[in-house]
Each structure stands twice: as structure tokens, then as C-alpha cells.
Amino acid sequence: MKKTILLIIGLLLFLCGFWIGSTPFQSNSNPDEEIDTETDMEKAINESYPIYRVAGGLPKPDDKYRYLVDRWYGFRFRTTGSSCTDVDRNIDIEQNKKTDSIVTRRVGKNWMLKFERTVDSLYIIDTLITNIARNDPSVKKLIELKSFKASEKLYPSYNCYPTTNKFIKVVSIQWQGGIYNDSTEVSYMRIVIDINQKKVIKIEDTEIKANWLAE
């Protein structure tokens, strides 16, 4: 009798183990739920910074400032491709209306005008600061000195950056020479400008050797 009972118990344990082994493992996380969570996060971002699109065209000098300022106004500025016959083909009109409604509630009815004025102000200030650096006699002398050593004409690029002091701006100047050689000298200059005085108060310049073939 005892052997029969033990045999039945053993058979039950075997069948239970077989069932557990044949049952696919299920984690606590559901992939579909994770996808939904990611989608919800994207929706939250889009709601916080809805996209406003405009027709693309020839690049403008102040375009980069629109991409800097848009988050201040709580939206994302984007340009689309365009054609001569249908410039609005890639613009989501309904999305623009939705974005306009959201930003209007946050900023006010004339939010686009305020946005463009902010862009213009930053562009004007940075252009002024860049021109101060470009026309400073000491800066011009250094560029001429470095250009004299170069075998080809150099074309410096100027980029303006803010600092923790709202009356101080930094202009970085960069150019490179000998681009057809295995290595080249890349020149950097960092110009510190006082906005109130409208003058250069500090110049930092350096050169580094860069082997472009090694990259």
C-alpha cells in the first residue's frame, strides 16, 4: 500500500515538473507595455515641446538662433524641404495649428512675433561682438601672422558664445592649413569681449598638430 502511495506521489511530482518545464518563462515586464511606455514618453516630450514647421529655403544667417531660442518658448522649430511648385508639401498644417494653440496659452497671442524679435536681438548682438573681434588690430595682426606662414589662403570662422557674465562674450576663431598633407596645423583663438566697453579684453591663441589620416 505504501509503495503504491509513494508511486502515485512520485508520478504526480514528475508530471508537475514536466508541466513547469514546458511552460514558457514570462518576465514581469511586458514588451508591449514597454513600447507603450516609450510611446507615452515621446508623446509627453511632443506635448512639452510641440513642433512648428516652416517651408525650407535658402539658409539665413540667423537660422541657428531659431534652434537655440525655440525651447525658451516651449516648442521645437523645424524647417522642411521645399520645391518651386509646392512649398507646403511637407508641412503638417494641423500640427502647426496645435502647436500655435499650445504656445499661445503659454506665451501669449503674439508668441511668434516675440520669438522672432528674440532671434533678431541675439543675432544683432552676436554679429556686433563678432565684428569687434574681426576688426580688433591685435586679432588681425595674429591672423595675418599665422596666415603668412600658411601656404594657402586661410578662411577663419567666427563663433560667438555666452558666458556666466551677461556683459562678457567669447568669440572663438578657427582655421586650418595644409589640408593636403598628412598632418595639419589647426589654429584656435579665443577672444574675450566686454559688451559694455565694446572692446577685446583678452586674447588666447594656440595651435595643435592633427593627423587627419589617423582618425
ZIURTA-V914150 format. One record per residue. N is the residue number from 1. PHI is phi in degrees with one decimal (* if undefined). PSI is psi in radians with two decimals (* if undefined). BURIAL is + if it has 16 or more other C-alpha atoms within 10 Angstrom, else -. Layout:
n=[N N]
phi=[PHI PHI]
psi=[PSI PSI]
burial=[BURIAL BURIAL]
This chain:
n=[1 2 3 4 5 6 7 8 9 10 11 12 13 14 15 16 17 18 19 20 21 22 23 24 25 26 27 28 29 30 31 32 33 34 35 36 37 38 39 40 41 42 43 44 45 46 47 48 49 50 51 52 53 54 55 56 57 58 59 60 61 62 63 64 65 66 67 68 69 70 71 72 73 74 75 76 77 78 79 80 81 82 83 84 85 86 87 88 89 90 91 92 93 94 95 96 97 98 99 100 101 102 103 104 105 106 107 108 109 110 111 112 113 114 115 116 117 118 119 120 121 122 123 124 125 126 127 128 129 130 131 132 133 134 135 136 137 138 139 140 141 142 143 144 145 146 147 148 149 150 151 152 153 154 155 156 157 158 159 160 161 162 163 164 165 166 167 168 169 170 171 172 173 174 175 176 177 178 179 180 181 182 183 184 185 186 187 188 189 190 191 192 193 194 195 196 197 198 199 200 201 202 203 204 205 206 207 208 209 210 211 212 213 214 215]
phi=[* -63.9 -63.5 -66.3 -64.0 -62.5 -64.4 -64.7 -62.6 -62.7 -64.0 -63.5 -64.1 -63.3 -63.9 -64.7 -65.9 -63.0 -65.6 -64.2 -67.7 -86.2 -83.1 -62.5 -70.4 -120.2 -77.8 -68.0 -96.8 -96.5 -54.8 -63.2 -67.2 -65.2 -63.0 -63.0 -63.9 -62.4 -63.1 -62.9 -64.7 -62.7 -63.5 -64.6 -64.7 -64.7 -72.2 -71.4 -128.7 -64.0 -88.5 -122.5 -106.2 -128.4 -67.0 -74.0 -170.9 -65.1 -62.4 -111.1 -59.3 -97.1 -57.7 -62.5 -72.2 -65.0 -77.5 -88.3 -88.1 -55.2 -66.1 -61.6 -97.4 79.5 -150.5 -115.2 -89.4 -138.5 -109.3 -114.0 -71.9 -144.6 -137.0 -68.6 -94.0 -146.9 -72.7 -98.9 -64.5 -107.7 -96.4 -87.3 -60.8 -65.7 -65.8 -61.9 -64.0 -64.4 -62.4 -59.0 -65.1 -66.5 -69.3 -61.5 -65.0 -82.0 -108.0 130.7 -61.9 -97.7 -61.6 -66.3 -64.0 -63.8 -60.0 -66.1 -65.0 -64.4 -59.5 -61.4 -62.9 -63.8 -63.7 -64.2 -64.1 -67.1 -64.9 -61.0 -63.8 -62.4 -65.4 -61.5 -66.3 -64.1 -98.2 -67.6 -57.4 -67.2 -66.3 -62.7 -66.0 -64.5 -65.4 -63.6 -63.0 -71.6 -69.2 -64.0 -77.2 -80.1 -80.5 -126.2 -66.1 -101.7 -123.5 -66.0 -111.4 -114.9 -133.3 -102.9 -133.3 -80.1 -129.6 -69.7 -98.2 -65.8 -97.7 -121.4 -124.5 -119.6 -114.3 -98.9 -119.6 -140.9 -157.1 -144.0 -131.6 61.7 -71.3 -94.9 -94.9 -65.9 -132.7 -145.0 -95.1 -103.3 -102.4 -127.4 -132.9 -117.6 -108.2 -99.5 -125.6 -89.1 -65.9 -62.4 -82.1 53.7 -149.7 -76.5 -110.9 -161.4 -129.1 -124.0 -136.1 -155.9 -134.2 -131.2 -90.7 -130.4 -98.7 -69.7 -71.9 -81.8 -81.0]
psi=[-0.79 -0.68 -0.65 -0.73 -0.79 -0.66 -0.73 -0.76 -0.74 -0.71 -0.72 -0.73 -0.69 -0.82 -0.65 -0.75 -0.68 -0.72 -0.72 -0.73 -0.53 -0.16 2.16 2.46 2.34 2.10 2.88 -0.41 2.32 2.13 -0.68 -0.67 -0.64 -0.72 -0.72 -0.67 -0.76 -0.72 -0.71 -0.67 -0.74 -0.70 -0.67 -0.71 -0.76 -0.57 -0.65 -0.73 1.28 2.65 2.40 2.08 2.52 2.75 2.37 2.88 -2.71 2.40 2.51 2.62 -0.51 0.17 -0.75 -0.46 -0.47 -0.62 -0.26 -0.62 -0.42 -0.70 -0.48 -0.55 0.06 0.54 3.02 2.16 2.28 2.52 2.63 3.00 2.78 2.87 2.91 -0.52 -0.45 1.43 -0.31 0.23 -0.46 0.17 2.22 1.70 -0.72 -0.67 -0.69 -0.71 -0.72 -0.78 -0.75 -0.72 -0.74 -0.85 -0.55 -0.72 -0.60 -0.76 -0.65 2.95 -0.61 0.63 -0.65 -0.69 -0.75 -0.71 -0.85 -0.63 -0.68 -0.76 -0.82 -0.73 -0.81 -0.72 -0.76 -0.78 -0.83 -0.59 -0.73 -0.82 -0.75 -0.71 -0.61 -0.79 -0.73 -0.62 -0.01 2.26 -0.71 -0.70 -0.77 -0.65 -0.75 -0.73 -0.71 -0.69 -0.80 -0.59 -0.56 -0.58 -0.38 2.56 -0.33 2.79 2.35 2.55 1.63 2.56 2.45 2.29 2.30 2.39 2.56 2.92 -3.13 -0.32 2.06 -0.24 0.04 2.28 2.70 2.33 2.16 2.36 2.30 2.47 2.95 2.68 2.95 0.68 -0.18 0.00 2.99 -0.53 2.82 2.70 2.13 2.15 2.37 2.45 2.40 2.00 2.13 2.22 2.35 2.08 -0.73 -0.79 -0.27 0.84 2.75 2.24 -0.18 2.47 2.25 2.23 2.59 2.87 2.52 2.66 2.29 2.22 1.76 -0.45 -0.35 -0.19 *]
burial=[- - - - - - - - - - - - - - - - - - - - - - - - - - - - - - - - - - - - - - - - - - - - - - - + + + + + + + + + - - - - - - - - + + - - + + - - + + + + + - - - - + - - - - - + - + + - - - - + - - + + - + + - - - - - - - + - - - + + - + + + - + + - - + + - + + - + + + - - - - + - - - + - - - + - - - - - - + - + - + - + - - - - - - - + + + + + + + + + + - - - - - - + + + + + + + + + + + + - - - - + - - + - - - - - - - - - - - -]
